[in-house]
Amino acid sequence: MRARFVLTLLAVAATLLVTACGSDAEPSGAASQQVEGGTFVVRAADIFEVDSVTRAGWKKSKQLAAGLLPGAVEVWYGFFEQKDIEIRFYESHANALALGVDPANEAIGRVAQSAEAGGKLDQSRARIGYDAYLVVGNMVMLCELEVATCEALVERLD
């Protein structure tokens, strides 16, 4: 009986080890890693600018006030594959991690603002709902609905 328990325990430990080391849930991209809270970090050595992302197919729509996010250099709202993606640019990857992760966590799961019962939406106060984010080099990408859309954009970056 004890031998069966030990074998079961070893099998469970081996399964957990294999799952942790070879998960398919990670974004496909160069040098990806998972950090606290399930956030994925990809292409940590790269520095991007708005043009880098637009060349990959992201359609920029509106520049947002960077001053509301500590350390952010630029903040843009746009679309990729018909999904909203907000991109927050920082001077470095270290700044994106140190200054961008907490505000991104606060934005995740926040309910999108919508017009109430026949009323008009005040566009100056409109807020998009995001369900996931990635830290990509010096950027924090907020992704509508799922991280797969952001992953697809990252795969197209130069």
HUVEN-V810885 format. One record per backbone hydrogen bond with DSSP energy under -0.5 kcal/mol. NH is the residue of the N-H (numbers start at 0). CO is the residue of the C=O. If there is no record, write none. Layout:
nh=[NH;NH]
co=[CO;CO]
//
This chain:
nh=[4;5;6;7;8;9;10;11;12;13;14;15;16;17;18;19;20;21;25;28;31;32;34;37;38;38;39;40;41;42;43;45;51;52;53;54;55;56;57;58;59;60;61;63;65;67;68;69;71;72;73;74;75;76;77;78;79;82;84;85;86;87;87;88;88;89;90;95;96;97;98;99;99;100;103;104;105;106;107;108;109;112;118;122;124;125;129;130;131;133;134;135;135;136;136;138;139;140;141;141;142;143;145;148;149;150;151;152;153;154;155;155;156]
co=[0;1;2;3;4;5;6;7;8;9;10;11;12;13;14;15;16;17;22;26;28;40;38;34;34;35;132;32;134;29;30;42;48;48;49;50;51;53;52;78;57;76;76;74;63;64;65;67;68;88;88;63;86;61;84;58;82;79;77;141;75;85;139;73;86;137;70;91;92;93;94;94;95;96;99;100;101;102;103;129;106;126;115;120;121;122;106;142;142;140;39;133;138;41;134;135;87;133;85;139;131;83;143;145;145;146;147;148;149;150;151;152;153]
//
